Amino acid sequence: PELRCREIPKGLQYLQVDTLNPADTNTLVTNYYQAGPGNIREHVILELVSTIMDEPVFDTLRTQEQLGYSVYNNLRNTFGVLGLSITVNTQATKYTADHVDQRIEAFIKTFVKEHLTEEKVADAIKSVSKQKLRADVTMEEEVSRNWNEILSVEYLFNRYEKDVAVLNDISLEDIKEYFCPLMVDGEKCRKFSVQVLGAKEKNEEAVDTDQDFKLNTLKLREESIEDMEKFRNSLKIHPVLYIIE
């Protein structure tokens, strides 16, 4: 079947739900910034951004601010629609999801000012190029790489070569021109924050895992989504997309 992705509306959207386990204090926040239908060049740009961001997002939000034990970013390619996400696993007994969300936003602004530099972009281009030009070490790697092209119905078996050709033409300004408008104060911002809120107090009582769980959607801010099904059905659906050029 041909799969298609829905378009996140411009602005801010929040889906906030209670944890299904009242004994669990873990809070998970994932901020997703949707860019839109992409091509090879735009995918490579976000790949560079994600590569540069890997170390500072962990160092800032995990090591320095100690928001949670699990902090990471991801390049998102959802059936041809590109985006970037940052995830933080924190404890409801220590920080609120709102605080974590604010710190993610603060980090992104600092990231653009301090880490999107000529030097770091050049280093990322070298690193990503080297990784893509590396020959498959095992038969499993080669099969996996080509099988992914078949599963995606894109059949671009020389994708890495095309990526490297584009990499050599990307500049710092190209990256900022594409990435910065996706931020919260950017003109193309499409942010979707998914927040699973843990219990504020530890509860040692055992939970019956056989019971029927009901998702409790919360209205904690103006942008909160109360009816996920209604919100989902209201979204524009992108056409079938393939990133092959």
N, C-alpha and C positions, 0 to 999 in steps of 0.2 A: 504493500500500500504506500501511496505517496503521502508523506507527512508534512504538515505545515505548522508554522509558528504564529502565535498571536502577537499583535503589536501592543506594547505597554503605552498607555497615553502619556503625553507630555506632562511633566510635573512630578509630584510625589505621591506614591501609593504605599500604604502600610497594611500588611496582613499580620495581625497580632492574635495569637491563640494561647490558651493555657496549656501547660503540659498535661499529658494524659495520665501521668503518674504523680499523685500528690506528694509522694515521698522523694521526688527527684528535684533537686535544686538547680539543675543545669538549665541555663538560658542560652539559646542559640539565635544569633542574629546574622542574617545574610542580606547584604545590600547588593542588589543587582542593577547595573546600569546598562540599559539596552541601547545599542548603537543603531541597529537596523540591518536591512539586507546588505551583505558584504561581497567583496571580491577578494582576489588573492592579495592585492596590495594592502587593503584595509585589515585583512586577517594578519598579515605579517606585522603591520604597525601595532596591533594589539598584542601580538606575541612578544614584540620588543618591550612594550609597556609592562606586560606581565612579568617578563624576565627581570627587568630593572626593579620592579616592585617587590619581588620575592623576599629579598633580604630586609629592606627597610620596613615593610609592613609587619614582619615578625619582630624585628628589633624594637620598633616603636610601640606597637600595641601589646605585644607579649612581654618582651624583656624589660622595657622602660616603664610602661604604664601598668603592666601586669593585669591586664583586663581578663585574661583567661589562658588556659594551658594550650588551647588549639586556636591558632590564628593563621589564615592563609588567603591567598587570592587565586582566582581562576579566570582564564580566558574562556568565554562561552561562545560556542558555535552551535546554535539550536536550529538545525535544519536550514542552514544558510543565513540565519539572523545572528549577527555578532553582538557581543557585549562583554562586560567584565564584572566580576563579583568579588566581594571581600566578606569573609566569614569569621566570626569570633564566637567561641564557646566560652561563656563566662558563668559565674555563679550568682543566682538571684539574691543570695545572702550577702553579696558584696557590692554588686553593681546592677543598676536597672538597665533594661534594654535601651531606653531612651538615652542614657549616658553613653552606652557603647556606640549607638548610632551617631551621636554627636562627635565622639572621638574618631570614628571612621571618617567622617566628613572633614574633620580638622586635619587628619593625616593626609587625605588626598590633596588638600591645598598645599600642605607642606611638601608633599612628594613632588608636585609640579615645580615648586620654587627651588628645592634643594637637590632633587635627584634626577630630574629631567635635564641633564647637561650634555654638552657635546662629548665629553669624555666618556660618560656612562653609556650614551647611545652607541658610540663607536665600539666600546667593549662588548655591549650586548649584540651588536651586529656580528662581530667576530665570533662570539660564543655560539649564537644561533646558527650561523653559517657553518661553523665547524661541525656542529651536531648534525646538521642536515646533509652535509657532504660525506659524513662517515659511512663507510660501507656496512651493510648488514653483517653482523658478527655471526649470527646463527640463522639456520633455516626458519626457525620460529619467528624471528624478527621480520624477515623478508615476507613470509606468508601473511603475518599479521598486518603489515603495512599495506600490502596489496589487497588483502581481504577487506580491510576497512574501506578501500575505494569501491569495492564491489557492493558492500553493504549500503554505502551512502549513495549508490547509483551515480557516482560522479566519474569513475573510471579514469581519473587523472593519475596514472601510474608514475609519471615523472613530476609529481607535485613538488618534491623537495628541490629539484633543479629549477623549477619556475620560481619557487620561494626565494632561493638564493639570488637569482637574477634580479628580483625586485628589491631585495635587501640592500644591494649595492647602490641603489638610487634613492634611498630614504634618508632624509635629513631630520635634524632636531625640530625644525619648523614644521615639517610634514607631520611629525608625531603630535606636536602641540595643537596644530590646526585641526587634527582629527579627534584627539582625546579630550581636550579642554572643554569643548561644548557639551560633552556628556555629563559633566559634573553638575552638582545641584544648582549652582547659579549660572549654568550655561544655557544657551538658547535652545539646545536640543535635548535637554535633560529628560530622560525617561527612567525614573528610579522606582524600583519595586523592592521594598524592605520586608522580608519575611522574618517574623520574630516569634519564637516559641518560648514562652515565659515559664521559668521554673518556680517551684514553691519557695516562698520567702522565708519559711522556717523548715528546718529538718523534721521529717516525720518518719519515725522508725517502724510504724505499723506496716505490715505486709499488705500488698495490693493484689486483689484478685484479678489475675491476667485473663481469666476466662469470661469476665463480664463484658458487656457491650459498652464500648467507649464512645462518647459523643464529643465532637470537637466544639470547644467553647470559644467562639470568636469574640474578641474584645473591641470596644469602641473607646480608645484611649486618647485619640486625637482627631482633629477635623478630617485628616486624610485617611483615616482607618477604613478598611473594607469590612462591612458587616455581613454581607451576603456574597460569599465567594462565587457561587454558581451564577448569580445575577451579574456580578462583575465580569466573570469569564465570558459569559454569553454576549456581553456588550462590546467586547474587544474586536477590532478589525483583524481579519485573518490574512496573513501574507500569502502570496501565491507560492507554488512549489519553487524552491530556490536551490541552485547548485553553484558552489564556488569552484569554478573551473577556469576562470580567466581574470 
